Amino acid sequence: MYSARNRSACIRIPVTGSWPKAKRIEFRVPDPSSNPYLAFSVALAGAMEGIRAGHEPSLAVDENLVRYDDAELVRLGIPSLPQTLGDALYLLAESDLVRSALGDYVCDQFLQVKRAEWSDYRRYVSPWERERDGD
């Protein structure tokens, strides 16, 4: 999903009034703590695969999607990203495109490290959870 104005879109191509021919792309999906080399390698591989396969971009969505709940986003046909690291790792492990972009060694090492991180996170009991346990 992309947009010219909407900051909740995955890709934003801002309209520039003073420089009509100037364009920039904001790729807003990667987490700021992600490794930019890995994130952009996979993003570029995905873009190149889309071009090779002749995929057309969806229509721009200029509404602020933050105000919609999950059911409304589904109704509008707007796909969502994985909700947890575990969900993302499952999809990554199944992706031939990611494996091709990063290579077997990097992909396998990344999965190993992130699966261990997810396992540690799932065992952590936060103060919020402890406080709610008394309810």
N, C-alpha and C positions, 0 to 999 in steps of 0.2 A: 504494500500500500504506500502511495506517495501523495504528496501535497505541495502546493506552493505556499500556503499560509498556515496550515495546521501543524502545530508543534508536537502533537501526539502521534503523528504519522511516523512510520519506520524510516522513510526517506523523505526528506524535505528539499525541495528545489526552490529556494526563495526568489521572489520577484524582486528585481533590482531596478528601481526607478531611474537612478542617475546613470546607470550603465546598462542600457537595454540589452546589449549583446553579451554582457558578462553573466556568467552562470557559475554557481557553485552547488555542490551537493552535500547535504548533511546526512550522513548515514548514522541514524540515531539508535540503532539496535544494540551494538556492543555495550556491555557494562563498562564503566570507566576503569574498572580494575582488570579488565581483560588484557591479554597480550595483543597489542595492535598488529604485530607481524602475523600472528596466526589468524586473528579475526579478519583482517583485510585480505589475506591470502585466500581464505575460504570465500569471502564476499566476492572477490574478483573472479574466482573460479566459477561461482554460481552465476555471476553476470555473463561471463563468457559462454557458459553452457546454455543459458537462456537465449543468447544471440545466435549460437550455432543451431539450436533447436527451433528458432523462429518464434519464440514466445513473445506475445504482445503484452505490454504492461496493462494492468487493470486501470480502470478509470481513477482519476484523482479523487481523493476524499478530503474536502476542505473543512469539514465539520470538526469540532473538538470532540473526539471520541471518549475522552476521560469521563464525560458525564453519563455515558451509557453503561448499563450493566452487561454481564456476559450474555444473557439471553437476547438482548437487543443487538449486540454485536453479531451473534450467530444469525439472527433474523436478517440483518443487513448483509450477510455474507462476508463479513470481515474476519479473516483468520487471526488466530492469536498465537503468541509465542508460548513455548513450554512454561508451565507455572513453577516448576521446581528444577533444581540442578539435576535431580534424578531423572526427571522426564527428558531434560535436554541431553543428558548422557546416553539415555536409551536411543534417542533419535540420532545422535552423533555416531554411535556404534553401528547403526544400520545404514549410514550414509556412504555410498560409494563415492560421491562427489567430494566429501570431506577427506576421505582416505586418499583419494587421488590427489587432492590439492596439497595435503600435508605429508604424504608418504606414510608407509606402514609404521616405521619406527616412531615418528613423532606422534602419530595418531594413537598408537598403542600406549606410549608413555604418558601422553596427556590423559587418556582414559583411565589408566592405572592411578595416577595422582589424584584426579578429580573424583574417582569413585571412592578412594580412601577419604578424601575431604567430605564427601556427601555422607559417608558412613559415620564419620566423627560428628558431623552436624546433627544427624538424626538422633544420636544418643544424648545430645546436650539438652538439658532441661533449663529453660530460661527463667529469670525471675518472674516474668509475666505468667508463665505456666504454673509456677509455684504459688503465686498469689491466687490464681483462679482455682487451684485445687481445693482451696478452703471453701469455695462457694457451694 
